[in-house]
Amino acid sequence: MGDPMTIDELWQNHIDRDDRNSPEEYPEMALITFEEFKQNIEFYAETLTARLAASDAEVKALREALDPNLTKAAYIGEFRQRVKYRDEFGEDVVMECDVSWTTVKEIMAAIIARAALARGAGEK
C-alpha cells in the first residue's frame, strides 16, 4: 500500500471530484455535505489504520530477525571473517573462521539498541 493521502491531498481530491465552485467572497471555501465529510474521514482513517498495521508487522518481523532465541539456527555459521597471521615459517597465512555465536548476538543487541527496538521501547 502506498503512503496515505495528506489532509491537503484529501481536501483537493474532494473539491476536484465535481464542478463545485467556491462563493466569490470565500474562494478558499468549498461546499461539503456531512455524508461526504464522513466518507472522507472514514477513508482517511482506514488508510492510516492499514499503514499502521503494515508498520507493526514490519517492526515485528525485524524484532524476530534480531532475536537470538528465534534465529540461532538460521544465523549460526553464516558469518565468516578472514584472519591473517604469520605461521611458524614466517609466511603470511589468511584463514577464514566462523564468527562466534556470542559475537553475532552482541551485534544483534547493538542493532536493537541503536534502532530502539528493545522490547517495550515506545510501546504503550
N, C-alpha and C positions, 0 to 999 in steps of 0.2 A: 504494500500500500504506500502511496506517495505521502508527502507531507500534507497535513491538513491545511485547509484554507485559512488565511489570516482573517481577522474581523473585517479589514478593509476589502479583501477579496470577496468575502461573503456578501458584504454590502453591495459591491459593484456587480456581483452576479445577480443580486436581487433587482437592482434598478435597471439592469440591461436586459432582463428577461421579457419585457414587453415595452410598448411605447409610452411609458409613463413620463409625464413632464412635471417638473417642479413648478410650483407657483412662481411667477416672475419676481415677486417681492421676497421669496425664500428659495434661492437657487440651490442651496445645499440640502434642502429637504426633499423627501420622497414619500408618496403615499404608500402605506403598507397596512394590510389587514392583520387582525390578530392571528388568523389562521396561517398566513404567510410568515409572520414573525415566529410563531410556534414551530412551523416546519423548518425554518432556517436554524433556530436554536437547537431543535432536536437533531437535525442533520449534523450540525457542528459538534454537538455533544457525542453523538455516535462515532464521528470521525476521530475525535480526541480519545474516546474510550478505546477504540480499536488500536490506535497508535500506542496508547499506554500499555495495553495487553501485549502488543508485539515487543515493546521495550522491556517489559517484565520478563517475557520469555527469553529474550536475548541475554539479559542480566543473569537469569537462572542458568542458562547454558554456559555462560562464561564462568560463573561460580563453580559449576560442576566440572568444567575443564581444568580449573585450577585447584580442585580439591584432591589432595594426595590420597585420601581414603578411597576415592572413586576412580582414580586414574593410574594407579601404580602399575597395573598390568599393561596399560597402553603405553606408558612412558619409560618404564624401566628398560635399560639397554638401548634406548632410541638415540641417546645423545653421546657423542664421542668428542674427544679432544686430542689434539696432537701434542705429544710430549717429546721435546728434543733434549737429548743428553749425550754425554761422551762415554763410550764404552771403555773397557779395560785396555784397549789398544790405542786409545786416544782418538778414535774415529767418531764423528758425529753420527748419531742414530736418531731417526724420527720414528716414534711408535704411536699408534692410536690406542687410546684407552677409553673405556666406558666412563662417563661422568657418573659419580656415585649418586645413589638414590637420595642420600642426605643433601647433596648439593642441589639436586633437582627440586626437592621440597623447599629448600631455602630460597631458591629463585622464584618458585611459585608464591611463597609467602611474601617476598619482596614485591612481586607484581600486584598481589592482592592489596598490600598496604599502600602502594603507590596509587592504585586505582580506587582506593577507599571502598573496596568490596568486602571488607571484613563482615562477617555475619552480624547483622543488626545495624550496621552503619547506614544511616539515612532511612531506616525503616521505622514505621510507626507501630 
